[in-house]
Amino acid sequence: MQQRLATVLVMLLVLLLSAPMVEARTNLNGTYASTTIQVCSTANTPLGIDASGAPTIIPAGGVSRNSIVSTGTITFNGDGTGTSVGQSQGMNISNTTVGASIFSITNFTLAFTCTVNDDNTVDITFGVADTATISGGGTGNTGTTTGTIRSFRIGKGGNTLVGQESAIQQETVVTNILNDGTITQ
C-alpha cells in the first residue's frame, strides 16, 4: 500500500512538473470566484518586532486569535484596477467570555490595483476594506481595514489564481461599535 501511494505521488509530481505554464499575460479581465482563509492575531497596540524583523512580539494587553474564511468575487477591469466583494465568517478562538458569541458574519467590499508580472504572477494592492457585521458577535458594527499586498500565481488558462504569501502583514482594523464608540486594533 505504501509503495502504491509513493508511486501515485511520484506520478502526480511528474505531471505537475511537466505541465505547461500559461503564457505571460499583460492584464486580467473578468470576474473570479474567491475564497481565502486567514488566521489573525489581533491586538490593541502594534505587535513588536522580533530579531528577524518580523512583527511577532506580543504587546502589553495581549492578543486574541481569529480564524476567518472569506468567499466572494474578485473582478479585474482589464486596466489594472478592480473590486472584491464578499462575506467573511470569523471565529474569535480566544474569546472565553461566558454568553458571548465567538462567531460573526461580515460583508466586505474593497477596491484594488494590480500588476501582472512576466513570471505569471499577479501582485494585488488592496485598498481600504469597508465592512459591516450582519450576524453573530458584533452584529451592527461597521468598520474599515487597511489595505494589504498579496501575490498570486496565475494557473493554466488564466482561470485560477493561487495565493502565495511570503511575509507576515500587519493591518489596522477600525471598528465602529453600534452605539458604543470606536476601537482601533
C-alpha positions, 0 to 999 in steps of 0.5 A, spaced: 500 500 500 505 504 501 509 503 495 502 504 491 501 511 494 509 513 493 508 511 486 501 515 485 505 521 488 511 520 484 506 520 478 502 526 480 509 530 481 511 528 474 505 531 471 505 537 475 512 538 473 511 537 466 505 541 465 505 547 461 505 554 464 500 559 461 503 564 457 505 571 460 499 575 460 499 583 460 492 584 464 486 580 467 479 581 465 473 578 468 470 576 474 473 570 479 470 566 484 474 567 491 475 564 497 481 565 502 482 563 509 486 567 514 488 566 521 489 573 525 492 575 531 489 581 533 491 586 538 490 593 541 497 596 540 502 594 534 505 587 535 513 588 536 518 586 532 522 580 533 530 579 531 528 577 524 524 583 523 518 580 523 512 583 527 511 577 532 512 580 539 506 580 543 504 587 546 502 589 553 494 587 553 495 581 549 492 578 543 486 574 541 486 569 535 481 569 529 480 564 524 476 567 518 474 564 511 472 569 506 468 567 499 466 572 494 468 575 487 474 578 485 473 582 478 479 585 474 477 591 469 482 589 464 486 596 466 489 594 472 484 596 477 478 592 480 473 590 486 472 584 491 466 583 494 464 578 499 462 575 506 467 573 511 465 568 517 470 569 523 471 565 529 474 569 535 478 562 538 480 566 544 474 569 546 472 565 553 467 570 555 461 566 558 454 568 553 458 571 548 458 569 541 465 567 538 462 567 531 460 573 526 458 574 519 461 580 515 460 583 508 466 586 505 467 590 499 474 593 497 477 596 491 484 594 488 490 595 483 494 590 480 500 588 476 501 582 472 508 580 472 512 576 466 513 570 471 505 569 471 504 572 477 499 577 479 501 582 485 494 585 488 494 592 492 488 592 496 485 598 498 481 600 504 476 594 506 469 597 508 465 592 512 459 591 516 457 585 521 450 582 519 450 576 524 453 573 530 458 577 535 458 584 533 452 584 529 451 592 527 458 594 527 461 597 521 468 598 520 474 599 515 481 595 514 487 597 511 489 595 505 494 589 504 499 586 498 498 579 496 501 575 490 498 570 486 500 565 481 496 565 475 494 557 473 493 554 466 488 558 462 488 564 466 482 561 470 485 560 477 489 564 481 493 561 487 495 565 493 502 565 495 504 569 501 511 570 503 511 575 509 507 576 515 502 583 514 500 587 519 493 591 518 489 596 522 482 594 523 477 600 525 471 598 528 465 602 529 461 599 535 453 600 534 452 605 539 458 604 543 464 608 540 470 606 536 476 601 537 482 601 533 486 594 533 
